[in-house]
């Protein structure tokens, strides 16, 4: 067990390093983009006839408030200090909202979209893949290329195609937003129906891609398992098809479960562009708007949350692997 | 098992309860006026002193629903001030403006609007850098003479009647009894005052905030609004004003066509098709071209010190080569009438200073042959093998970059046409559409060949203000530093003199003469070229639920969708059903 503790510590320090690197890049990259985010804020605030002198004073007051007049590294360490206090700063473009609040509003939408889509896509994809492996024949001949096709199309292209056909051309679904602007959010049926109406296209675009990938993976695994010795042995014992299938399914599932864990772990940053394409509220749309307005704190906040969830998911997977697979643990400990 | 049943039951009760509750929240359509086009992002705060507050507290010149200014200026229809909290004003002498207040006014919480509140509100702009601080460039003091009278005293060394009058509509009068405490809690620090969220703002206007979310803003009528005395004792007709926050123009325009929105400020191309082809009960100010009332002039600004663009003849050649009609047609959906070679907009209140003969004599219009004539004749340029002119000193005419923010689709289209027009005669102009922070920065620091911007809005200080913003060189910082006007760093001593002189002149004949001279200087040097006229705000109404909106046939209020002097509309419309 002590060895395992060492393994954990080792992994943890690597992840901590990666985290600090991410923190630094989050801070640095937005600032490398040319442009002045404050001038847009100032010009929004002043309307009509204004003199340069007054505008300059307003400009300076914002520069001071955001600490943009301080040297680069002072700004950076202030930022890191605030992050550890759980304060992501004040947004420029949505001034004076705090980035914490914006993230708290956006995150549920992203999870609401991604989590069910990944689960549904995963279950359906695996069932289809397994089914194709057993049934072979025409079902497989059709399913396999279709799945391959869907899986090869970038998910955002699929999103745009869906949006065009069902939203713009057929007008079956709304072309953007989380719900109609003319309805008030409430637990009323019209509103729930409306939310689902807006939900469908982005949801299905992620589900389809997930199904494609999962079905291919599951089909390969199941075919491999079907040709193993234990299946032949079971058949010779005269076991029922159902029973054998359940064994095969269970064995083929193992890598698929890892895949699911990774998808769930990276779901916050998983399909940012889906949100942008459908104008769906969430982290992706928020980040996109932040970039358009060069909103440093908002970009930092979004990318930090994405980096954190990806790192945490990977860390947990590493831990579970270490527990489950002794080979990994052993290799790590020997290697050091 | 029992537990599971109980849980299911509870969930069901909660869901049904929620459904029942939810339906009560929806507001009756026939009592609500739906407006669109003022707010594009989530409302972040109700504090009017921040950069991007909820729109209904954002701009005293337009949104006078919750907070009210002293006067609002009707620059489209009459050129008059409409009294709100102020009753009247007059100049006692050259430096002293006396404003009489309406004695009936009180805030939503019942406290009277006093001369102290007015003084307090204006002095906030002196104390802190906020939206209307610039009025203090000309003011020395604002003080109360008696409960109904406030005196605005101008600086003797920098008087400007035009801008002080403009300032009468530039500030919300806020209750001192609330804000003095906010100031104190914030330690008199503007960055802290800006953080005060001002939930449920207490103003003096006809509406108050009822509901706010990232998707919708709802205002509710104040049923004991003091201002009924201004309207024969009547309240505005809509009990609610709803602003759905659409994600895009298209989404909002679709909702407007469907009658889900009654009054819209969005750019809606080819609006005439709504009534001509689709038979919808939709209207704008005019039934034919230009449909809207022109008020501002988005213009092409030159960097006038950057060779070869420092040569006014080259700028004039460009002015001749631009196909303005095409810009109006393709970029502005024909909403822009013929653009004149003048910094005076020939519509609305400032039209009286527009000198048709002079513009015709000295101005330009779309005429590519004339442009070529200038290039070859006056500049001695010769066409290179690539079809682009080269000056005698070997300078190729381009590539010049013409820039404006990405996503401003009508502006983007206008600049594309400028580039095409120029290329067609042999001047190489390329367009560049970076995101707003980059475009703003380049424009303000003078890092451009050509950029696009609107000099200014309707104001009692027009057309002086347009000249001041385009031509005045005093106080404009050098290249690399941020300038908020005269982005091309134009300099002309006579123009500076005239701009300093005009605010002190009251004789109309004299004023006309001075404006003629200024406009002639402008036409001689061409530091900017107006590309189109644009309405200050778009005005589109759908009479599915409400009828009686003003238009050219029934001009009881300016064509502004419930903002500025257009707020009168709310007292005239009535349910259509």
Interface residues (C-beta under 8 A of the other chain):
Chain A: X33 X34 X35 X36 X37 X39 X40 X41 X42 X43 X44 X45 X46 X47 X48 X49 X50 X51 X52 X53 X54 X55 X56 X57 X58 X59 X60 X61 X62 X64 X65 X91 X93 X94 X95 X96 X97 X105 X175 X176 X177 X178 X179 X180 X181 X182 X183 X184 X185 X186 X187 X188 X189 X190 X191 X279 X281 X289 X291 X292 X293 X294
Chain B: X15 X17 X18 X19 X21 X22 X23 X25 X26 X27 X34 X41 X42 X44 X45 X47 X50 X51 X52 X59 X61 X128 X129 X130 X131 X133 X134 X136 X137 X163 X166 X170 X190 X191 X194 X195 X197 X211 X213 X214 X215 X216 X242 X244 X245 X246 X247 X248 X250 X251 X255 X260 X407 X434 X435 X436 X437 X438 X439 X440 X441 X444 X456 X457 X459 X461 X465 X475 X476 X477 X482 X483 X484 X485
